[in-house]
Amino acid sequence: MANTPQSKKRARQNERRNDINRARRSRIRTFLRKVEEAIASGDATAAKTALLAAEPELARGVTKGVLHKNTVSRKVSRLSARVKALAN
């Protein structure tokens, strides 16, 4: 357990930040799941709109420090390729 006032405060901050980051990550996963479901259903227009909605969420995850920049870039690239293949 934390002993000094500074470490006690840091523990409180970490707990609060953990809750916020968990909510952000969950929200991003929800958007990704919607894209995956649209791709699985074979609906190209729904998949495209879901991807367009998911991209800003993923980018926000990068700016907030929840996800790494390259991770988001990879996910967007792979999803957009799958959506594009679905349209053809």
Distance bins in CASP14 RR format, pairs under 12 A and 6 or more apart:
PFRMAT RR
TARGET T0000
AUTHOR 0000-0000-0000
RMODE 2
METHOD distances of the structure
MODEL  1
1 7 0 0 0 0 1 0 0 0 0 0 0
1 8 0 0 0 0 1 0 0 0 0 0 0
1 11 0 0 0 0 1 0 0 0 0 0 0
2 8 1 0 1 0 0 0 0 0 0 0 0
2 9 0 0 0 0 1 0 0 0 0 0 0
2 10 1 0 0 1 0 0 0 0 0 0 0
2 11 1 0 1 0 0 0 0 0 0 0 0
2 12 0 0 0 0 1 0 0 0 0 0 0
2 13 0 0 0 0 0 1 0 0 0 0 0
2 14 0 0 0 0 1 0 0 0 0 0 0
2 15 0 0 0 0 0 1 0 0 0 0 0
3 9 0 0 0 0 0 1 0 0 0 0 0
3 10 0 0 0 0 0 1 0 0 0 0 0
3 11 0 0 0 0 0 1 0 0 0 0 0
4 10 0 0 0 0 1 0 0 0 0 0 0
4 11 0 0 0 0 0 1 0 0 0 0 0
5 11 0 0 0 0 0 1 0 0 0 0 0
5 12 0 0 0 0 0 1 0 0 0 0 0
6 12 0 0 0 0 0 1 0 0 0 0 0
6 13 0 0 0 0 0 1 0 0 0 0 0
7 13 0 0 0 0 0 1 0 0 0 0 0
7 14 0 0 0 0 0 1 0 0 0 0 0
8 14 0 0 0 0 0 1 0 0 0 0 0
8 15 0 0 0 0 0 1 0 0 0 0 0
9 15 0 0 0 0 0 1 0 0 0 0 0
9 16 0 0 0 0 0 1 0 0 0 0 0
10 16 0 0 0 0 0 1 0 0 0 0 0
10 17 0 0 0 0 0 1 0 0 0 0 0
11 17 0 0 0 0 0 1 0 0 0 0 0
11 18 0 0 0 0 0 1 0 0 0 0 0
12 18 0 0 0 0 0 1 0 0 0 0 0
12 19 0 0 0 0 0 1 0 0 0 0 0
13 19 0 0 0 0 0 1 0 0 0 0 0
13 20 0 0 0 0 0 1 0 0 0 0 0
14 20 0 0 0 0 0 1 0 0 0 0 0
14 21 0 0 0 0 0 1 0 0 0 0 0
15 21 0 0 0 0 0 1 0 0 0 0 0
15 22 0 0 0 0 0 1 0 0 0 0 0
16 22 0 0 0 0 0 1 0 0 0 0 0
16 23 0 0 0 0 0 1 0 0 0 0 0
17 23 0 0 0 0 0 1 0 0 0 0 0
17 24 0 0 0 0 0 1 0 0 0 0 0
17 64 0 0 0 0 0 1 0 0 0 0 0
17 65 0 0 0 0 0 1 0 0 0 0 0
17 66 0 0 0 0 0 1 0 0 0 0 0
18 24 0 0 0 0 0 1 0 0 0 0 0
18 25 0 0 0 0 0 1 0 0 0 0 0
18 66 0 0 0 0 0 1 0 0 0 0 0
19 25 0 0 0 0 0 1 0 0 0 0 0
19 26 0 0 0 0 0 1 0 0 0 0 0
20 26 0 0 0 0 0 1 0 0 0 0 0
20 27 0 0 0 0 0 1 0 0 0 0 0
20 61 0 0 0 0 0 1 0 0 0 0 0
20 64 0 0 0 0 1 0 0 0 0 0 0
20 65 0 0 0 0 0 1 0 0 0 0 0
20 66 0 0 0 0 1 0 0 0 0 0 0
21 27 0 0 0 0 0 1 0 0 0 0 0
21 28 0 0 0 0 0 1 0 0 0 0 0
21 61 0 0 0 0 1 0 0 0 0 0 0
21 64 1 0 0 1 0 0 0 0 0 0 0
21 65 1 0 0 1 0 0 0 0 0 0 0
21 66 1 0 1 0 0 0 0 0 0 0 0
21 67 0 0 0 0 1 0 0 0 0 0 0
22 28 0 0 0 0 0 1 0 0 0 0 0
22 29 0 0 0 0 0 1 0 0 0 0 0
22 66 0 0 0 0 1 0 0 0 0 0 0
23 29 0 0 0 0 0 1 0 0 0 0 0
23 30 0 0 0 0 0 1 0 0 0 0 0
23 61 0 0 0 0 0 1 0 0 0 0 0
23 64 0 0 0 0 0 1 0 0 0 0 0
23 66 0 0 0 0 1 0 0 0 0 0 0
24 30 0 0 0 0 0 1 0 0 0 0 0
24 31 0 0 0 0 0 1 0 0 0 0 0
24 57 0 0 0 0 1 0 0 0 0 0 0
24 58 0 0 0 0 0 1 0 0 0 0 0
24 60 1 0 0 1 0 0 0 0 0 0 0
24 61 1 0 0 1 0 0 0 0 0 0 0
24 62 0 0 0 0 0 1 0 0 0 0 0
24 63 0 0 0 0 0 1 0 0 0 0 0
24 64 1 0 0 1 0 0 0 0 0 0 0
24 65 0 0 0 0 1 0 0 0 0 0 0
24 66 1 0 1 0 0 0 0 0 0 0 0
24 67 0 0 0 0 1 0 0 0 0 0 0
25 31 0 0 0 0 0 1 0 0 0 0 0
25 32 0 0 0 0 0 1 0 0 0 0 0
25 57 0 0 0 0 0 1 0 0 0 0 0
25 58 0 0 0 0 0 1 0 0 0 0 0
25 60 0 0 0 0 0 1 0 0 0 0 0
25 61 0 0 0 0 1 0 0 0 0 0 0
25 64 0 0 0 0 1 0 0 0 0 0 0
25 65 0 0 0 0 0 1 0 0 0 0 0
25 66 1 0 1 0 0 0 0 0 0 0 0
25 67 1 0 0 1 0 0 0 0 0 0 0
25 71 0 0 0 0 0 1 0 0 0 0 0
26 32 0 0 0 0 0 1 0 0 0 0 0
26 33 0 0 0 0 0 1 0 0 0 0 0
26 57 0 0 0 0 0 1 0 0 0 0 0
26 61 0 0 0 0 0 1 0 0 0 0 0
26 66 0 0 0 0 0 1 0 0 0 0 0
27 33 0 0 0 0 0 1 0 0 0 0 0
27 34 0 0 0 0 0 1 0 0 0 0 0
27 53 0 0 0 0 0 1 0 0 0 0 0
27 54 0 0 0 0 0 1 0 0 0 0 0
27 56 0 0 0 0 0 1 0 0 0 0 0
27 57 1 0 0 1 0 0 0 0 0 0 0
27 58 0 0 0 0 0 1 0 0 0 0 0
27 60 0 0 0 0 1 0 0 0 0 0 0
27 61 0 0 0 0 1 0 0 0 0 0 0
27 64 0 0 0 0 0 1 0 0 0 0 0
27 66 0 0 0 0 1 0 0 0 0 0 0
27 67 0 0 0 0 0 1 0 0 0 0 0
28 34 0 0 0 0 0 1 0 0 0 0 0
28 35 0 0 0 0 0 1 0 0 0 0 0
28 53 0 0 0 0 0 1 0 0 0 0 0
28 54 1 0 0 1 0 0 0 0 0 0 0
28 55 0 0 0 0 0 1 0 0 0 0 0
28 56 0 0 0 0 0 1 0 0 0 0 0
28 57 1 0 1 0 0 0 0 0 0 0 0
28 58 1 0 0 1 0 0 0 0 0 0 0
28 59 0 0 0 0 0 1 0 0 0 0 0
28 60 0 0 0 0 1 0 0 0 0 0 0
28 61 1 0 0 1 0 0 0 0 0 0 0
28 62 0 0 0 0 0 1 0 0 0 0 0
28 64 0 0 0 0 1 0 0 0 0 0 0
28 65 0 0 0 0 0 1 0 0 0 0 0
28 66 1 0 0 1 0 0 0 0 0 0 0
28 67 1 0 0 1 0 0 0 0 0 0 0
28 71 0 0 0 0 0 1 0 0 0 0 0
28 72 0 0 0 0 1 0 0 0 0 0 0
28 75 0 0 0 0 1 0 0 0 0 0 0
28 76 0 0 0 0 0 1 0 0 0 0 0
29 35 0 0 0 0 0 1 0 0 0 0 0
29 36 0 0 0 0 0 1 0 0 0 0 0
29 54 0 0 0 0 0 1 0 0 0 0 0
29 57 0 0 0 0 1 0 0 0 0 0 0
29 58 0 0 0 0 0 1 0 0 0 0 0
29 61 0 0 0 0 0 1 0 0 0 0 0
29 66 0 0 0 0 0 1 0 0 0 0 0
29 67 0 0 0 0 0 1 0 0 0 0 0
29 75 0 0 0 0 0 1 0 0 0 0 0
30 36 0 0 0 0 0 1 0 0 0 0 0
30 37 0 0 0 0 0 1 0 0 0 0 0
30 50 0 0 0 0 0 1 0 0 0 0 0
30 53 0 0 0 0 0 1 0 0 0 0 0
30 54 0 0 0 0 1 0 0 0 0 0 0
30 57 0 0 0 0 1 0 0 0 0 0 0
30 58 0 0 0 0 0 1 0 0 0 0 0
31 37 0 0 0 0 0 1 0 0 0 0 0
31 38 0 0 0 0 0 1 0 0 0 0 0
31 49 0 0 0 0 0 1 0 0 0 0 0
31 50 1 0 0 1 0 0 0 0 0 0 0
31 51 0 0 0 0 1 0 0 0 0 0 0
31 52 0 0 0 0 0 1 0 0 0 0 0
31 53 1 0 0 1 0 0 0 0 0 0 0
31 54 1 1 0 0 0 0 0 0 0 0 0
31 55 0 0 0 0 1 0 0 0 0 0 0
31 56 0 0 0 0 1 0 0 0 0 0 0
31 57 1 0 1 0 0 0 0 0 0 0 0
31 58 1 0 0 1 0 0 0 0 0 0 0
31 59 0 0 0 0 0 1 0 0 0 0 0
31 60 0 0 0 0 0 1 0 0 0 0 0
31 61 0 0 0 0 0 1 0 0 0 0 0
31 72 0 0 0 0 0 1 0 0 0 0 0
31 75 0 0 0 0 0 1 0 0 0 0 0
31 76 0 0 0 0 0 1 0 0 0 0 0
31 79 0 0 0 0 0 1 0 0 0 0 0
32 38 0 0 0 0 0 1 0 0 0 0 0
32 39 0 0 0 0 0 1 0 0 0 0 0
32 47 0 0 0 0 0 1 0 0 0 0 0
32 50 0 0 0 0 1 0 0 0 0 0 0
32 51 0 0 0 0 1 0 0 0 0 0 0
32 53 0 0 0 0 0 1 0 0 0 0 0
32 54 1 0 0 1 0 0 0 0 0 0 0
32 55 0 0 0 0 0 1 0 0 0 0 0
32 57 0 0 0 0 1 0 0 0 0 0 0
32 58 1 0 0 1 0 0 0 0 0 0 0
32 61 0 0 0 0 0 1 0 0 0 0 0
32 67 0 0 0 0 0 1 0 0 0 0 0
32 71 0 0 0 0 0 1 0 0 0 0 0
32 72 0 0 0 0 0 1 0 0 0 0 0
32 75 1 0 0 1 0 0 0 0 0 0 0
32 76 0 0 0 0 0 1 0 0 0 0 0
32 78 0 0 0 0 0 1 0 0 0 0 0
32 79 1 0 0 1 0 0 0 0 0 0 0
32 82 0 0 0 0 0 1 0 0 0 0 0
33 39 0 0 0 0 0 1 0 0 0 0 0
33 40 0 0 0 0 0 1 0 0 0 0 0
33 50 0 0 0 0 1 0 0 0 0 0 0
33 53 0 0 0 0 0 1 0 0 0 0 0
33 54 0 0 0 0 1 0 0 0 0 0 0
33 57 0 0 0 0 0 1 0 0 0 0 0
33 79 0 0 0 0 0 1 0 0 0 0 0
34 40 0 0 0 0 0 1 0 0 0 0 0
34 41 0 0 0 0 0 1 0 0 0 0 0
34 43 0 0 0 0 0 1 0 0 0 0 0
34 46 0 0 0 0 1 0 0 0 0 0 0
34 47 0 0 0 0 1 0 0 0 0 0 0
34 48 0 0 0 0 0 1 0 0 0 0 0
34 49 0 0 0 0 1 0 0 0 0 0 0
34 50 1 0 1 0 0 0 0 0 0 0 0
34 51 0 0 0 0 1 0 0 0 0 0 0
34 52 0 0 0 0 0 1 0 0 0 0 0
34 53 1 0 0 1 0 0 0 0 0 0 0
34 54 1 0 0 1 0 0 0 0 0 0 0
34 57 0 0 0 0 0 1 0 0 0 0 0
34 79 0 0 0 0 0 1 0 0 0 0 0
35 41 0 0 0 0 0 1 0 0 0 0 0
35 42 0 0 0 0 0 1 0 0 0 0 0
35 43 0 0 0 0 0 1 0 0 0 0 0
35 44 0 0 0 0 0 1 0 0 0 0 0
35 46 0 0 0 0 1 0 0 0 0 0 0
35 47 1 0 0 1 0 0 0 0 0 0 0
35 48 0 0 0 0 1 0 0 0 0 0 0
35 49 0 0 0 0 1 0 0 0 0 0 0
35 50 1 0 1 0 0 0 0 0 0 0 0
35 51 1 0 1 0 0 0 0 0 0 0 0
35 52 0 0 0 0 1 0 0 0 0 0 0
35 53 0 0 0 0 1 0 0 0 0 0 0
35 54 1 0 1 0 0 0 0 0 0 0 0
35 55 0 0 0 0 1 0 0 0 0 0 0
35 57 0 0 0 0 0 1 0 0 0 0 0
35 58 0 0 0 0 0 1 0 0 0 0 0
35 75 0 0 0 0 1 0 0 0 0 0 0
35 76 0 0 0 0 1 0 0 0 0 0 0
35 78 0 0 0 0 0 1 0 0 0 0 0
35 79 1 0 1 0 0 0 0 0 0 0 0
35 80 0 0 0 0 1 0 0 0 0 0 0
35 82 0 0 0 0 1 0 0 0 0 0 0
35 83 1 0 0 1 0 0 0 0 0 0 0
35 86 0 0 0 0 0 1 0 0 0 0 0
36 42 0 0 0 0 0 1 0 0 0 0 0
36 46 0 0 0 0 0 1 0 0 0 0 0
36 47 0 0 0 0 1 0 0 0 0 0 0
36 50 0 0 0 0 1 0 0 0 0 0 0
36 51 0 0 0 0 0 1 0 0 0 0 0
36 54 0 0 0 0 1 0 0 0 0 0 0
36 75 0 0 0 0 0 1 0 0 0 0 0
36 78 0 0 0 0 0 1 0 0 0 0 0
36 79 0 0 0 0 1 0 0 0 0 0 0
36 82 0 0 0 0 1 0 0 0 0 0 0
36 83 0 0 0 0 0 1 0 0 0 0 0
36 86 0 0 0 0 0 1 0 0 0 0 0
37 43 0 0 0 0 1 0 0 0 0 0 0
37 46 0 0 0 0 1 0 0 0 0 0 0
37 47 0 0 0 0 1 0 0 0 0 0 0
37 50 1 0 0 1 0 0 0 0 0 0 0
37 51 0 0 0 0 0 1 0 0 0 0 0
37 54 0 0 0 0 0 1 0 0 0 0 0
38 44 0 0 0 0 1 0 0 0 0 0 0
38 45 0 0 0 0 1 0 0 0 0 0 0
38 46 1 0 1 0 0 0 0 0 0 0 0
38 47 1 1 0 0 0 0 0 0 0 0 0
38 48 0 0 0 0 1 0 0 0 0 0 0
38 49 1 0 0 1 0 0 0 0 0 0 0
38 50 1 0 1 0 0 0 0 0 0 0 0
38 51 0 0 0 0 1 0 0 0 0 0 0
38 52 0 0 0 0 0 1 0 0 0 0 0
38 53 0 0 0 0 0 1 0 0 0 0 0
38 54 0 0 0 0 0 1 0 0 0 0 0
38 79 0 0 0 0 0 1 0 0 0 0 0
38 82 0 0 0 0 0 1 0 0 0 0 0
38 83 0 0 0 0 1 0 0 0 0 0 0
38 86 0 0 0 0 1 0 0 0 0 0 0
38 87 0 0 0 0 0 1 0 0 0 0 0
39 45 0 0 0 0 0 1 0 0 0 0 0
39 46 0 0 0 0 1 0 0 0 0 0 0
39 47 1 0 1 0 0 0 0 0 0 0 0
39 48 0 0 0 0 0 1 0 0 0 0 0
39 50 0 0 0 0 1 0 0 0 0 0 0
39 51 0 0 0 0 1 0 0 0 0 0 0
39 54 0 0 0 0 0 1 0 0 0 0 0
39 78 0 0 0 0 0 1 0 0 0 0 0
39 79 1 0 0 1 0 0 0 0 0 0 0
39 80 0 0 0 0 0 1 0 0 0 0 0
39 81 0 0 0 0 0 1 0 0 0 0 0
39 82 1 0 1 0 0 0 0 0 0 0 0
39 83 1 0 0 1 0 0 0 0 0 0 0
39 84 0 0 0 0 0 1 0 0 0 0 0
39 85 0 0 0 0 1 0 0 0 0 0 0
39 86 1 0 0 1 0 0 0 0 0 0 0
39 87 0 0 0 0 0 1 0 0 0 0 0
40 46 0 0 0 0 0 1 0 0 0 0 0
40 47 0 0 0 0 1 0 0 0 0 0 0
40 50 0 0 0 0 0 1 0 0 0 0 0
40 82 0 0 0 0 0 1 0 0 0 0 0
40 83 0 0 0 0 0 1 0 0 0 0 0
40 86 0 0 0 0 1 0 0 0 0 0 0
41 47 0 0 0 0 1 0 0 0 0 0 0
41 50 0 0 0 0 0 1 0 0 0 0 0
41 86 0 0 0 0 1 0 0 0 0 0 0
42 48 0 0 0 0 0 1 0 0 0 0 0
42 50 0 0 0 0 0 1 0 0 0 0 0
42 82 0 0 0 0 0 1 0 0 0 0 0
42 83 0 0 0 0 0 1 0 0 0 0 0
42 85 0 0 0 0 0 1 0 0 0 0 0
42 86 1 0 1 0 0 0 0 0 0 0 0
42 87 0 0 0 0 0 1 0 0 0 0 0
43 49 0 0 0 0 1 0 0 0 0 0 0
43 50 0 0 0 0 1 0 0 0 0 0 0
43 51 0 0 0 0 0 1 0 0 0 0 0
43 83 0 0 0 0 0 1 0 0 0 0 0
43 86 0 0 0 0 1 0 0 0 0 0 0
43 87 0 0 0 0 0 1 0 0 0 0 0
44 50 0 0 0 0 0 1 0 0 0 0 0
44 51 0 0 0 0 0 1 0 0 0 0 0
44 82 0 0 0 0 0 1 0 0 0 0 0
44 83 1 0 0 1 0 0 0 0 0 0 0
44 84 0 0 0 0 1 0 0 0 0 0 0
44 85 0 0 0 0 1 0 0 0 0 0 0
44 86 1 0 1 0 0 0 0 0 0 0 0
44 87 1 0 1 0 0 0 0 0 0 0 0
44 88 0 0 0 0 1 0 0 0 0 0 0
45 51 0 0 0 0 0 1 0 0 0 0 0
45 52 0 0 0 0 0 1 0 0 0 0 0
45 83 0 0 0 0 1 0 0 0 0 0 0
45 86 0 0 0 0 1 0 0 0 0 0 0
45 87 0 0 0 0 1 0 0 0 0 0 0
46 52 0 0 0 0 0 1 0 0 0 0 0
46 53 0 0 0 0 0 1 0 0 0 0 0
46 83 0 0 0 0 1 0 0 0 0 0 0
46 86 0 0 0 0 1 0 0 0 0 0 0
46 87 0 0 0 0 0 1 0 0 0 0 0
47 53 0 0 0 0 0 1 0 0 0 0 0
47 54 0 0 0 0 0 1 0 0 0 0 0
47 79 0 0 0 0 1 0 0 0 0 0 0
47 80 0 0 0 0 1 0 0 0 0 0 0
47 81 0 0 0 0 0 1 0 0 0 0 0
47 82 1 0 0 1 0 0 0 0 0 0 0
47 83 1 0 1 0 0 0 0 0 0 0 0
47 84 0 0 0 0 1 0 0 0 0 0 0
47 85 0 0 0 0 0 1 0 0 0 0 0
47 86 1 0 1 0 0 0 0 0 0 0 0
47 87 0 0 0 0 1 0 0 0 0 0 0
48 54 0 0 0 0 0 1 0 0 0 0 0
48 55 0 0 0 0 0 1 0 0 0 0 0
48 79 0 0 0 0 0 1 0 0 0 0 0
48 80 0 0 0 0 1 0 0 0 0 0 0
48 82 0 0 0 0 0 1 0 0 0 0 0
48 83 1 0 1 0 0 0 0 0 0 0 0
48 84 0 0 0 0 1 0 0 0 0 0 0
48 85 0 0 0 0 0 1 0 0 0 0 0
48 86 0 0 0 0 1 0 0 0 0 0 0
48 87 1 0 0 1 0 0 0 0 0 0 0
49 55 0 0 0 0 0 1 0 0 0 0 0
49 83 0 0 0 0 1 0 0 0 0 0 0
50 57 0 0 0 0 0 1 0 0 0 0 0
50 79 0 0 0 0 1 0 0 0 0 0 0
50 80 0 0 0 0 0 1 0 0 0 0 0
50 82 0 0 0 0 0 1 0 0 0 0 0
50 83 0 0 0 0 1 0 0 0 0 0 0
50 86 0 0 0 0 0 1 0 0 0 0 0
51 57 0 0 0 0 0 1 0 0 0 0 0
51 58 0 0 0 0 1 0 0 0 0 0 0
51 75 0 0 0 0 0 1 0 0 0 0 0
51 76 1 0 0 1 0 0 0 0 0 0 0
51 77 0 0 0 0 0 1 0 0 0 0 0
51 78 0 0 0 0 0 1 0 0 0 0 0
51 79 1 0 1 0 0 0 0 0 0 0 0
51 80 1 0 0 1 0 0 0 0 0 0 0
51 81 0 0 0 0 0 1 0 0 0 0 0
51 82 0 0 0 0 1 0 0 0 0 0 0
51 83 1 0 1 0 0 0 0 0 0 0 0
51 84 0 0 0 0 1 0 0 0 0 0 0
51 86 0 0 0 0 0 1 0 0 0 0 0
51 87 0 0 0 0 0 1 0 0 0 0 0
52 58 0 0 0 0 0 1 0 0 0 0 0
52 76 0 0 0 0 0 1 0 0 0 0 0
52 79 0 0 0 0 0 1 0 0 0 0 0
52 80 0 0 0 0 1 0 0 0 0 0 0
52 83 0 0 0 0 1 0 0 0 0 0 0
53 59 0 0 0 0 0 1 0 0 0 0 0
53 60 0 0 0 0 0 1 0 0 0 0 0
53 79 0 0 0 0 0 1 0 0 0 0 0
54 60 0 0 0 0 0 1 0 0 0 0 0
54 61 0 0 0 0 0 1 0 0 0 0 0
54 72 0 0 0 0 0 1 0 0 0 0 0
54 75 0 0 0 0 1 0 0 0 0 0 0
54 76 0 0 0 0 1 0 0 0 0 0 0
54 79 1 0 0 1 0 0 0 0 0 0 0
54 80 0 0 0 0 0 1 0 0 0 0 0
54 83 0 0 0 0 0 1 0 0 0 0 0
55 61 0 0 0 0 0 1 0 0 0 0 0
55 62 0 0 0 0 0 1 0 0 0 0 0
55 72 0 0 0 0 1 0 0 0 0 0 0
55 73 0 0 0 0 0 1 0 0 0 0 0
55 75 0 0 0 0 1 0 0 0 0 0 0
55 76 1 0 1 0 0 0 0 0 0 0 0
55 77 0 0 0 0 0 1 0 0 0 0 0
55 79 0 0 0 0 1 0 0 0 0 0 0
55 80 0 0 0 0 1 0 0 0 0 0 0
55 83 0 0 0 0 0 1 0 0 0 0 0
56 62 0 0 0 0 0 1 0 0 0 0 0
56 63 0 0 0 0 0 1 0 0 0 0 0
56 72 0 0 0 0 0 1 0 0 0 0 0
56 76 0 0 0 0 0 1 0 0 0 0 0
57 63 0 0 0 0 0 1 0 0 0 0 0
57 64 0 0 0 0 0 1 0 0 0 0 0
57 66 0 0 0 0 0 1 0 0 0 0 0
57 67 0 0 0 0 0 1 0 0 0 0 0
57 72 0 0 0 0 1 0 0 0 0 0 0
57 75 0 0 0 0 0 1 0 0 0 0 0
57 76 0 0 0 0 0 1 0 0 0 0 0
58 64 0 0 0 0 0 1 0 0 0 0 0
58 65 0 0 0 0 0 1 0 0 0 0 0
58 66 0 0 0 0 1 0 0 0 0 0 0
58 67 1 0 0 1 0 0 0 0 0 0 0
58 68 0 0 0 0 0 1 0 0 0 0 0
58 69 0 0 0 0 0 1 0 0 0 0 0
58 70 0 0 0 0 0 1 0 0 0 0 0
58 71 0 0 0 0 1 0 0 0 0 0 0
58 72 1 0 1 0 0 0 0 0 0 0 0
58 73 0 0 0 0 1 0 0 0 0 0 0
58 74 0 0 0 0 0 1 0 0 0 0 0
58 75 1 0 0 1 0 0 0 0 0 0 0
58 76 1 0 0 1 0 0 0 0 0 0 0
58 77 0 0 0 0 0 1 0 0 0 0 0
58 78 0 0 0 0 0 1 0 0 0 0 0
58 79 0 0 0 0 1 0 0 0 0 0 0
58 80 0 0 0 0 0 1 0 0 0 0 0
59 65 0 0 0 0 0 1 0 0 0 0 0
59 66 0 0 0 0 0 1 0 0 0 0 0
59 67 0 0 0 0 1 0 0 0 0 0 0
59 69 0 0 0 0 1 0 0 0 0 0 0
59 71 0 0 0 0 0 1 0 0 0 0 0
59 72 1 0 0 1 0 0 0 0 0 0 0
59 73 0 0 0 0 1 0 0 0 0 0 0
59 75 0 0 0 0 0 1 0 0 0 0 0
59 76 0 0 0 0 1 0 0 0 0 0 0
60 66 0 0 0 0 1 0 0 0 0 0 0
60 67 0 0 0 0 1 0 0 0 0 0 0
60 72 0 0 0 0 1 0 0 0 0 0 0
61 67 1 0 1 0 0 0 0 0 0 0 0
61 68 0 0 0 0 1 0 0 0 0 0 0
61 69 0 0 0 0 1 0 0 0 0 0 0
61 71 0 0 0 0 1 0 0 0 0 0 0
61 72 1 0 0 1 0 0 0 0 0 0 0
61 75 0 0 0 0 0 1 0 0 0 0 0
61 76 0 0 0 0 0 1 0 0 0 0 0
62 68 1 0 0 1 0 0 0 0 0 0 0
62 69 1 0 1 0 0 0 0 0 0 0 0
62 70 0 0 0 0 1 0 0 0 0 0 0
62 71 0 0 0 0 1 0 0 0 0 0 0
62 72 1 0 1 0 0 0 0 0 0 0 0
62 73 0 0 0 0 1 0 0 0 0 0 0
62 74 0 0 0 0 0 1 0 0 0 0 0
62 75 0 0 0 0 0 1 0 0 0 0 0
62 76 0 0 0 0 0 1 0 0 0 0 0
63 69 0 0 0 0 1 0 0 0 0 0 0
63 72 0 0 0 0 0 1 0 0 0 0 0
64 72 0 0 0 0 0 1 0 0 0 0 0
65 71 0 0 0 0 0 1 0 0 0 0 0
65 72 0 0 0 0 0 1 0 0 0 0 0
66 72 0 0 0 0 1 0 0 0 0 0 0
67 73 0 0 0 0 0 1 0 0 0 0 0
67 74 0 0 0 0 0 1 0 0 0 0 0
67 75 0 0 0 0 1 0 0 0 0 0 0
67 76 0 0 0 0 0 1 0 0 0 0 0
68 74 0 0 0 0 1 0 0 0 0 0 0
68 75 0 0 0 0 0 1 0 0 0 0 0
69 75 0 0 0 0 0 1 0 0 0 0 0
69 76 0 0 0 0 0 1 0 0 0 0 0
70 76 0 0 0 0 0 1 0 0 0 0 0
70 77 0 0 0 0 0 1 0 0 0 0 0
71 77 0 0 0 0 0 1 0 0 0 0 0
71 78 0 0 0 0 0 1 0 0 0 0 0
72 78 0 0 0 0 0 1 0 0 0 0 0
72 79 0 0 0 0 0 1 0 0 0 0 0
73 79 0 0 0 0 0 1 0 0 0 0 0
73 80 0 0 0 0 0 1 0 0 0 0 0
74 80 0 0 0 0 0 1 0 0 0 0 0
74 81 0 0 0 0 0 1 0 0 0 0 0
75 81 0 0 0 0 0 1 0 0 0 0 0
75 82 0 0 0 0 0 1 0 0 0 0 0
76 82 0 0 0 0 0 1 0 0 0 0 0
76 83 0 0 0 0 0 1 0 0 0 0 0
77 83 0 0 0 0 0 1 0 0 0 0 0
77 84 0 0 0 0 0 1 0 0 0 0 0
78 84 0 0 0 0 0 1 0 0 0 0 0
78 85 0 0 0 0 0 1 0 0 0 0 0
79 85 0 0 0 0 0 1 0 0 0 0 0
79 86 0 0 0 0 0 1 0 0 0 0 0
80 86 0 0 0 0 0 1 0 0 0 0 0
80 87 0 0 0 0 0 1 0 0 0 0 0
81 87 0 0 0 0 0 1 0 0 0 0 0
81 88 0 0 0 0 0 1 0 0 0 0 0
82 88 0 0 0 0 0 1 0 0 0 0 0
END
